[in-house]
Amino acid sequence: MNGQSEQAARVRINSMIEAAGFKTVNDGADGASVGYEGDLRDADMRTRLAGKKPDYHFYAPNSTTPMAFLEAKKYPSRLDDALDQAAEYAKIASGMDKPNMIVLASDGIQVWSRHADGIDLTLNGYPVDFIPSPSLMRNLVYNPAAGPGKAAQNVKSLIQLFKKASGLMHSDGIDAGIARLSEFCALLFIKIMSERGNADARERWGRLLMASEADLIETYQTIHQEYQDAYPGIFSASQIEKPEILKQIVSALDSINFTASAMDVKGEAFEYFLSEYNAGGKSELGQYFTPRHITSMMAALLDPQPNDKILDPFCGSGGMLISMYAHIWNGLTREDRALNSVKMNQLKRRSLYGNDNSAGASSLAKMNMIILGDGHSNIQRSDSFDSLETNEFDKVITNIPFNLEGPVQNVQPFERASGIALSDWNYVCVVKCIESLRSGGSAAMVLPLTVCHAPKYRALRDYIARKTRVRACIRLPVKTFISYTAAQTAVLVVDHAHEQKTDRLIYIHLKSDGMSQDKKREPVPDNDMRALLECVSENRMEETPGAVEIRYDSGGSFLDFQQLFGADEHVWRLKELLTVKSDKTALDPDQWYAEPGLSSEYNQARVRGNLRQGRNLKGKKVIAKEGDLIIATLHINNGNGLFAVADRDYICASQIVASIRSDMVPPEYLIQALRREFPRQLIPTDLVGRETFTPEQILSVLIPKPSGVDLSTMRTLQENIRRLKRRLEEDAEKIGSFLP
């Protein structure tokens, strides 16, 4: 999606306004509506504005006093100025310093909001980043930091509702996990369908509410069957047997208006409800649920179009496909949605395909798609490993099932298509995705980070690089999937399947996704994802803050990269400046030896622990002599790294020791260069199960090569430093001489 004009943004904004429940045409009929620029309905406000024209103004039914002003900007834009402009219009129009209105700004993708008196709009503690429904908007006018009655239950109270429902089903003998979850989701589906305005759906929920306990189970089973007839495959047979239990769950669900609540509120609570089953052990459900802001980012990266054929081969509850559907839907004009039945039928019937081996997960995916607006037809319960559909899909989006256990078997078609041996199920999952793509197709995959760097996946990375053009490797924040797994993850985006190969790619480390880095995963101000999406929208991903270009070579890593300085004559590789010491020396039994402790803050070595005699140390050891470079292989931190020039002799059991070609490079310059380049070129190892760095990886690091004149100047400065050090040592000894 490229940068667009303000008019294009308004097309999207109009769609968002309609989706919120406002009429975009004032036809005189009852209902909430929106006005445009010069047709402000309050005559006194028009007079005060004196020709100024808010882009949009929102009205409650049968009212001529606007509840809100909205300013539109082209996509993408920073919206703070637009929000200030809307607030200024509100003050002028109302004649008040603190008008009782809300103000909005949007570029068709983002929505920013606040009350006109300066208070931020929040719903259940979350910023209002959508166009509110008419009833919610009216509530926010009078209560900007709370919620709209029963629709605005906070996250904790929603979670309590879910826990209550789970406990009630437990007392009815329904097993925890997918069985209890599916039962609850069936009831949630019936409730949400009733809120969407369909008369039949409202009538069904009403029948549940009004049924006596004697008739309730039969009524519920009848409604179950009606939805099963309308949407085959969404419900399994109900296991609820006690009518008093069902009555309590129905009453609890009826207390909340889910449609009027913020999508993120019920989504976060819903995922929390699911994650409860995963606590303390291997997850039955964890593979199914990817945070919605991550799936939305992936959809934006792929930018699906109405005629694309899209696959999620491991679709779980359908979150990835929902984001792709929403992305396409938001890109359609109102005329496309209302008038172009061919385009809409394509989107609903022939665009979205998903497989999952779990009956419960696949039925959840169907429910979610129906609630969204359909697109469920090609969600199937099937094992994606049973077959390999080659060259069939324009886009693939998925979160692969991580690190499946058990022997890899019956995957001969996958091996023939890929030309590599598939040593574990991560291999098979990635091959499934890429071989499913048509020529020129694109994919976005959530993968374990180890796939991007570990030696055991070299063949898989070479296969990916040979079959596609890797656009980007996006390392996700550490706690992204903390509810389900501690494994570190990345989104790999590939394009031009079967047409181009990879020689370079972009690596981006998202340190914050707008959520706290703890198990609570609550919204925080920091959000690197916004900058990424802005750059993606303008086809300049490489300009994302912190992005680095990687030169990929056969057998390489998508993360173990080199900062590209330009021509080779302007850089040194460490292997030109260092000679790694691998020979071990027999120790003198009577000599005292020190082990090195390395400071990452100052890159200095110190004696760690106590000195030990050679007779107390077993075997031969690698000795770092004074002036040698010592490098830790296990940890390179975010600040700079664990390395230092030895100030004395040390024995090194796990570090890399190398002598420095001081005739080529001043050691002080080498240390300064490594402080900058190690973090850039060696990925920080705050990862679970991260392999240690090898000498080969470290020796491939590049540092800038100074000119001959600069080297001469540095040597002079280095000699000055040494003379000063000697003078300081001599003066320290003189002070000691005053002791009696």
TORVEXBA-363908 format. One record per residue (C-alpha): residue number from 1; x, y, z. Coordinates in steps of 0.05 Angstrom, whole numbers, plus 5000, padded with zeros to 4 digits. Each point is the difference from the previous one (the first is absolute). Layout:
BEGIN
NUM X Y Z
...
This chain:
BEGIN
1 5000 5000 5000
2 5033 5064 4977
3 4991 5070 5029
4 4932 5026 4978
5 4963 5066 4992
6 4953 5029 5051
7 4942 4981 4955
8 5022 4927 5000
9 5005 5004 5076
10 4929 5027 5003
11 4974 4940 4963
12 5028 4956 5056
13 4975 5048 5054
14 4929 4997 4970
15 5003 4924 5004
16 5022 5004 5073
17 4943 5049 5015
18 4949 4954 4969
19 5028 4940 5037
20 4992 5039 5065
21 4925 5007 4986
22 4994 5072 4974
23 4962 5016 4936
24 5044 5036 4950
25 4940 5029 4964
26 4951 5046 5038
27 4935 4974 4970
28 4956 5027 5055
29 4988 4931 5029
30 5012 4985 5073
31 5069 4978 5020
32 5069 5027 5016
33 5033 5034 4941
34 5061 5039 4978
35 5007 5066 4964
36 5055 5027 4956
37 5037 5066 5000
38 4952 5057 4983
39 4934 4968 5020
40 5007 5009 5075
41 4929 4995 5026
42 5003 5048 5059
43 4991 5071 4972
44 5034 5034 5060
45 5061 4955 4993
46 5004 5017 4925
47 5000 5073 5018
48 5055 4993 5052
49 5044 4960 4954
50 4997 5057 4948
51 5016 4957 4940
52 5043 4948 5034
53 4976 4930 4982
54 5013 4938 5042
55 5009 4940 4953
56 4948 4956 5037
57 4949 5013 5055
58 4961 4945 5035
59 4928 5003 5024
60 4957 4958 5046
61 4931 4982 4973
62 4953 5060 4993
63 5054 5049 5021
64 5031 5060 4965
65 5055 5010 5053
66 5062 4961 4981
67 5031 4950 5049
68 5068 5000 4966
69 5043 5032 4947
70 5049 4959 4958
71 5057 5026 4957
72 5026 4957 4942
73 5072 4997 4975
74 5033 4961 4945
75 5031 4933 5017
76 5048 4992 5034
77 5002 5062 5045
78 5016 5020 5071
79 4932 5020 5027
80 5017 5045 5059
81 4993 5064 4960
82 4934 4976 4970
83 4974 4984 5070
84 5020 5070 5024
85 4963 5030 4940
86 4937 4961 5015
87 5004 5023 5073
88 5008 5072 4978
89 4938 4994 4955
90 4961 4972 5060
91 5019 5058 5044
92 4982 5052 4947
93 4935 4966 4981
94 4976 4991 5072
95 5026 5067 5025
96 5030 4963 5060
97 5071 4988 5024
98 4981 4929 5020
99 4945 4978 4952
100 4960 4937 5014
101 5021 4964 4937
102 5051 4949 4978
103 5050 5010 4944
104 5030 4950 4952
105 5053 4998 4947
106 5012 4945 4948
107 5039 4984 4938
108 4955 4941 4983
109 5043 4950 5038
110 5016 5032 5067
111 4949 5035 5044
112 5022 5048 5055
113 4951 5028 5051
114 4991 5043 5062
115 4946 5041 5033
116 4997 5072 4976
117 5017 5023 5071
118 5067 4964 4994
119 4986 4934 5036
120 5023 4938 4964
121 4944 4953 4980
122 5007 4931 5030
123 4956 4939 5001
124 5015 4949 5054
125 5069 5031 5008
126 5017 4996 4925
127 5006 5060 4953
128 4940 5008 4954
129 5034 4987 4934
130 4937 4987 4959
131 4938 5040 4980
132 4950 4985 5057
133 4929 4977 4988
134 4946 5054 5010
135 4982 4976 5070
136 5073 4993 5021
137 5017 5068 4970
138 4944 5033 5040
139 5024 4966 5063
140 5072 5022 4988
141 4977 5073 4993
142 4976 4998 5072
143 5048 4949 5028
144 5066 5001 4960
145 5040 4955 5047
146 4949 4945 5012
147 4955 4956 4959
148 4930 4996 4974
149 4961 4965 5055
150 4995 4925 4992
151 5039 5002 4935
152 5061 5028 5034
153 5019 4948 5051
154 5074 5002 5014
155 5047 4945 4980
156 5003 4970 5070
157 4925 4995 5006
158 4996 4968 4931
159 5052 4950 5022
160 4960 4986 5062
161 4940 4986 4956
162 5040 4951 4959
163 5027 4967 5062
164 4930 4995 5028
165 4976 4966 4936
166 5059 4953 5002
167 4985 4982 5073
168 4927 4988 4985
169 5017 4954 4942
170 5049 4963 5045
171 4943 4987 5049
172 4961 4971 4941
173 5056 4951 4986
174 5028 5033 4937
175 5074 4989 4992
176 5049 5059 5002
177 5033 5018 4936
178 4971 4999 4931
179 4934 4967 5022
180 4982 5054 5051
181 5027 5054 4954
182 4957 4977 4941
183 4938 4997 5043
184 5012 5070 5026
185 5015 5027 4931
186 4934 4972 4973
187 4962 5041 5051
188 5043 5061 4988
189 4988 4993 4925
190 4924 4998 5009
191 5004 5061 5045
192 5043 5041 4952
193 4958 4980 4940
194 4939 5027 5038
195 5035 5068 5008
196 5014 5008 4927
197 4928 5019 4984
198 4974 4939 4963
199 4928 4988 5023
200 5007 4924 4999
201 5063 5003 5042
202 4968 5047 5050
203 4940 4955 5004
204 5043 4939 5015
205 5036 5034 5057
206 4933 5024 5026
207 4974 4928 5000
208 5060 4980 5043
209 4988 5057 5049
210 4925 4986 5007
211 5002 4924 5002
212 4982 4967 5065
213 5051 4953 5031
214 4955 4942 4980
215 5004 5020 4927
216 5069 5033 4998
217 5043 4940 4979
218 4952 4982 4943
219 4996 5073 4978
220 5076 5005 4999
221 5007 4936 4960
222 4949 5026 4950
223 5038 5065 4991
224 5065 4961 4994
225 4970 4961 4943
226 4973 5062 4966
227 5069 5031 4998
228 5030 4933 4979
229 4952 4997 4942
230 5018 5072 4980
231 5075 4991 5010
232 5020 4927 4997
233 5060 4981 5043
234 4999 5057 5050
235 4971 4963 5060
236 5013 4933 5030
237 4945 4967 5041
238 4986 5036 5065
239 5024 4966 5063
240 4962 5045 5049
241 4950 4957 5037
242 4979 5041 5060
243 4950 5055 4983
244 5017 5041 5062
245 5073 5004 4976
246 4980 5022 4930
247 4952 5052 5029
248 5056 5032 5041
249 5047 5003 4940
250 4947 5030 4955
251 4983 5052 5053
252 5073 5018 5009
253 5011 5009 4925
254 4937 5041 4994
255 5028 5051 5049
256 5052 5023 4949
257 4992 5032 4931
258 5061 4970 4965
259 4989 5036 4934
260 4999 5069 5034
261 5062 4982 5041
262 5068 5015 4971
263 5026 4943 4957
264 5066 4998 5038
265 4965 4994 5067
266 4961 4938 4985
267 5057 4972 4958
268 5051 5008 5055
269 4953 4970 5051
270 4983 4943 4953
271 5073 4983 4988
272 5012 5004 5075
273 4944 4950 5011
274 5033 4954 4950
275 5070 5009 5029
276 4976 4977 5068
277 4999 4930 4971
278 5073 5006 4982
279 5027 5023 5067
280 5053 4956 5030
281 5008 4950 4945
282 5003 4983 4927
283 4946 5038 4963
284 4943 4964 4966
285 4974 5065 4972
286 5060 5046 4999
287 5017 4989 4927
288 4932 5028 4979
289 5002 5071 5024
290 5044 5056 4974
291 4989 5070 5029
292 4955 5041 4955
293 5049 5058 4992
294 5052 4951 4974
295 4951 4969 4949
296 4979 5070 4978
297 5073 5018 4990
298 5010 4938 4958
299 4939 5015 4958
300 5026 5070 4987
301 5067 4971 4979
302 4966 4954 4950
303 4948 5052 4977
304 4949 4948 4973
305 4955 5021 4943
306 4928 4979 4985
307 5018 4948 4948
308 5056 4967 5040
309 4993 4928 5021
310 5025 4996 5072
311 5021 4941 5043
312 5014 4989 5073
313 5021 4926 5003
314 5000 5001 5077
315 4942 5047 5011
316 4981 4984 5072
317 4943 5047 5019
318 5007 5040 4935
319 5034 5063 5026
320 5047 5006 4940
321 4944 4992 4950
322 4956 5049 5038
323 5055 5053 4994
324 5007 4986 4925
325 4925 5005 4991
326 4997 5065 5039
327 5058 5029 4960
328 4965 4986 4934
329 4932 5023 5026
330 5028 5066 5024
331 5031 5011 4932
332 4934 4993 4964
333 4958 5060 4984
334 4928 5005 5023
335 4978 4988 4928
336 5042 4936 4998
337 4966 4973 5062
338 4929 5020 4982
339 4999 4991 4925
340 5056 4955 4976
341 4972 4932 5017
342 5054 4964 4960
343 5056 5032 5041
344 4965 4988 5066
345 4983 4928 4982
346 5073 4989 4982
347 5021 5027 5069
348 4948 4959 5038
349 5003 4935 4961
350 5065 4992 4962
351 5054 5042 5033
352 5014 4970 5068
353 5023 4929 5013
354 5020 4970 5066
355 5017 4931 5028
356 5007 4975 5071
357 5004 4930 5027
358 4958 5017 5062
359 4925 4997 4993
360 4992 5051 5055
361 5049 5049 4969
362 4972 4995 4930
363 4929 5011 5026
364 5025 5061 5039
365 5030 5027 4935
366 4934 4992 4964
367 4963 5035 5057
368 5049 5058 4999
369 4994 5009 4925
370 4924 4999 5003
371 4999 5052 5056
372 5048 5043 4959
373 4956 4997 4937
374 5010 4930 4972
375 5057 4970 4960
376 4995 4934 5037
377 4984 4955 4941
378 5070 4972 4990
379 5020 4991 5073
380 5010 4925 5006
381 5019 4951 5054
382 5058 4965 4967
383 5073 4984 5011
384 5043 5046 4957
385 5055 4947 4999
386 4955 4950 4965
387 5008 5034 4932
388 5041 5053 4965
389 4962 5049 4956
390 5053 5031 4956
391 4996 5066 4962
392 4929 5014 5023
393 4998 5062 5045
394 5018 5073 4990
395 5012 5012 5074
396 5016 4956 5059
397 4995 5026 5071
398 5011 4956 5061
399 5030 4988 5068
400 5031 4931 4992
401 4989 4949 5056
402 5067 5007 5037
403 5047 4943 5010
404 4952 4942 4990
405 5026 4937 5031
406 5004 4930 4971
407 5037 4971 4941
408 4992 5033 4932
409 4966 4949 4955
410 4957 4995 4937
411 5026 5066 4973
412 5031 4975 4935
413 4960 5050 4957
414 5027 5057 5042
415 5072 4975 4993
416 4992 4991 4924
417 4972 5070 4992
418 5052 5034 5044
419 5061 4958 4981
420 5024 4997 5072
421 4996 4949 5057
422 4947 5020 5050
423 5032 4986 5067
424 4944 5027 5045
425 4929 5026 4996
426 5022 5073 4996
427 5031 4983 4933
428 4936 4968 4977
429 4957 5059 5021
430 5042 5051 4962
431 5003 4956 4938
432 4924 4993 5003
433 4992 5075 4999
434 5049 5017 4945
435 4981 4943 4953
436 4927 5020 5006
437 5015 5068 4968
438 4989 5015 4927
439 5056 5029 4960
440 5010 5071 5025
441 4961 4988 5065
442 5016 5026 5069
443 4999 4971 5071
444 5005 5026 5071
445 5017 4946 5051
446 5009 5003 5075
447 5059 4954 5014
448 5043 4981 5059
449 5060 5047 4999
450 5046 4940 4998
451 4977 4986 4928
452 5032 5066 4981
453 5068 4988 5031
454 5013 4930 5027
455 5051 4956 4963
456 4950 4942 4995
457 4956 5043 4956
458 5053 5021 4950
459 4971 4955 4945
460 4931 5029 5013
461 5025 5072 4995
462 5035 4984 4936
463 4936 4969 4973
464 4961 5063 5019
465 5053 5045 4968
466 5002 4957 4937
467 4924 4997 4992
468 4980 5072 5019
469 5024 5071 5009
470 5002 5010 5075
471 4974 5070 5012
472 5009 5004 5075
473 5014 4962 5063
474 4963 5035 5057
475 5020 4978 5069
476 4940 5006 5047
477 5005 5025 5071
478 5022 4949 5052
479 4933 4993 5035
480 4955 4998 4938
481 4976 4929 5013
482 5015 4996 5074
483 4930 4973 5015
484 5016 4938 4960
485 5075 4992 4992
486 5066 5031 5019
487 5028 4986 4930
488 5025 5062 4964
489 4967 5014 4934
490 5007 5037 4934
491 4955 5017 4942
492 5033 4980 4934
493 4971 5036 4939
494 5016 4971 4931
495 4981 5023 4930
496 5008 4979 4927
497 4993 4926 5015
498 5032 4955 4948
499 5023 5062 4961
500 5056 5033 5038
501 5052 4981 5052
502 5027 5036 5061
503 5067 5037 5000
504 4981 5053 5051
505 4945 5010 5050
506 4978 5049 5054
507 5006 4981 5074
508 4957 5038 5049
509 4999 4990 5075
510 4933 5022 5029
511 5017 5013 5072
512 4930 5024 5017
513 4933 4983 4968
514 4960 5048 5043
515 4990 4948 5055
516 5037 4991 5066
517 5056 4949 5002
518 4971 4958 5056
519 4944 4949 5007
520 4948 5054 5007
521 5013 5026 4929
522 4965 5067 5013
523 5003 5059 4952
524 5061 5045 5006
525 5019 5065 4962
526 5061 4970 4966
527 4982 4967 4934
528 5053 4987 4946
529 4947 4967 4957
530 4970 5067 4980
531 5064 5024 4968
532 5007 4933 4964
533 4930 5004 4971
534 5010 5072 4978
535 5063 4981 4963
536 4967 4938 4970
537 4942 5041 4973
538 5049 5043 4961
539 5043 4942 4975
540 5060 5022 5041
541 5005 4946 5052
542 5075 5007 5002
543 4990 5069 5032
544 4966 4971 5061
545 5039 5023 5061
546 5050 4946 5018
547 4993 4963 4934
548 5064 4969 4973
549 5015 4972 4931
550 5028 4930 5000
551 5042 4970 4946
552 4978 4927 4997
553 5049 4946 4979
554 4989 4925 4994
555 4998 4967 5068
556 4992 5066 5035
557 4952 5027 5052
558 4943 5049 4993
559 5024 5033 5065
560 5075 4991 5002
561 5010 5059 4954
562 5053 5049 4979
563 4990 5075 4997
564 5015 5018 4927
565 5052 5055 4998
566 5009 5000 4924
567 5063 4981 4962
568 5043 4945 5031
569 5061 5045 4999
570 4966 5043 5053
571 4991 4944 5051
572 5039 4949 5039
573 4974 4932 5018
574 5022 4979 5070
575 5034 4939 4970
576 5049 5049 4968
577 5017 5031 5067
578 4997 4941 5048
579 5032 4931 5007
580 4957 4954 5042
581 5039 4959 5050
582 4976 4928 5003
583 5062 4966 5028
584 4995 4980 5073
585 5060 5007 5046
586 5021 4955 5058
587 4998 5040 5065
588 5058 5010 5048
589 4977 4965 5064
590 5032 5054 5044
591 4975 5061 4962
592 4937 5039 5020
593 4949 5010 4945
594 4941 5047 4991
595 4934 4991 4963
596 4972 5061 4963
597 4937 5038 5019
598 4979 5045 4942
599 4964 5067 5009
600 4951 5016 4945
601 4993 5072 5024
602 5074 5018 4993
603 5027 4940 4961
604 5053 4987 5052
605 5025 4934 5029
606 5007 4987 5074
607 5019 4940 5042
608 4938 4958 5014
609 4999 4962 5065
610 5064 4978 5033
611 5068 4986 4970
612 5012 4925 4994
613 5064 4960 4996
614 5014 4959 4938
615 5000 4935 5040
616 4927 5013 5018
617 4978 5008 4928
618 4990 4939 4957
619 5025 4992 4929
620 5029 5050 4951
621 4971 5070 4992
622 4998 5055 4948
623 5041 5058 5027
624 4984 5072 4984
625 5064 5041 5004
626 5001 5073 5019
627 4977 5039 4938
628 4958 4943 4971
629 4926 5009 4984
630 4951 4958 5042
631 4929 4992 4973
632 4942 4966 5036
633 4960 4955 4953
634 4939 4989 5043
635 4974 5070 5009
636 5003 5063 4959
637 4954 5050 5034
638 4959 5056 4972
639 5049 5053 5023
640 5063 4978 4965
641 5031 4933 5017
642 5043 4957 5045
643 5072 5009 4975
644 5063 5033 5026
645 5075 5005 4989
646 5036 4959 5054
647 5038 5041 5051
648 5037 4939 5025
649 5003 4925 4986
650 4934 4962 5007
651 4977 4928 4990
652 4939 4998 4955
653 4954 4939 5002
654 4940 5024 4960
655 5022 5066 4968
656 5032 5011 4932
657 5072 5025 5006
658 5035 5035 4942
659 5064 5038 4992
660 4992 5069 4968
661 5039 5021 4938
662 5020 5065 5035
663 5045 5017 4940
664 4935 5007 4960
665 4950 5028 5050
666 5009 5037 5066
667 4967 4958 5055
668 4964 5061 5028
669 4968 5012 4931
670 4981 4927 4994
671 4964 5002 5067
672 4962 5064 4981
673 4980 4970 4933
674 4976 4935 5031
675 4959 5038 5052
676 4960 5028 4941
677 5001 4942 4951
678 4988 4940 5045
679 4929 5021 5018
680 4986 5016 4927
681 5028 4937 4970
682 4991 4947 5054
683 4929 4992 5024
684 4990 5010 5075
685 4995 4933 5035
686 4943 5014 5048
687 4967 4940 4969
688 4977 4933 5027
689 5046 4944 4975
690 5045 5046 4960
691 5062 4966 4973
692 5067 5030 5018
693 5038 5039 4947
694 5053 4963 4963
695 5069 5028 4983
696 4979 5001 4927
697 4940 5045 5016
698 5042 5048 5041
699 5057 5003 4949
700 4950 5019 4945
701 4982 5066 5036
702 5019 5061 4961
703 5029 5065 5027
704 5016 5064 4961
705 5072 5005 4975
706 5030 5068 5016
707 5043 5037 4949
708 5075 4998 5006
709 5001 5071 5028
710 4948 4982 5052
711 5038 4938 5020
712 5063 5041 5010
713 4962 5050 5043
714 4971 4943 5041
715 5068 4970 5013
716 5024 5066 5026
717 4940 5006 5046
718 5009 4928 5022
719 5073 5013 5019
720 4978 5062 5039
721 4949 4956 5038
722 5055 4950 5018
723 5047 5054 5025
724 4944 5029 5043
725 4985 4931 5028
726 5073 4990 5019
727 5003 5069 5032
728 4937 4984 5041
729 5029 4934 5023
730 5066 5034 5019
731 4963 5055 5039
732 4959 4947 5036
733 5064 4964 5021
734 5029 5067 5025
735 4938 5011 5044
736 5011 4930 5029
737 5072 5018 5018
738 4975 5048 5053
739 4976 4941 5042
740 5043 4993 5064
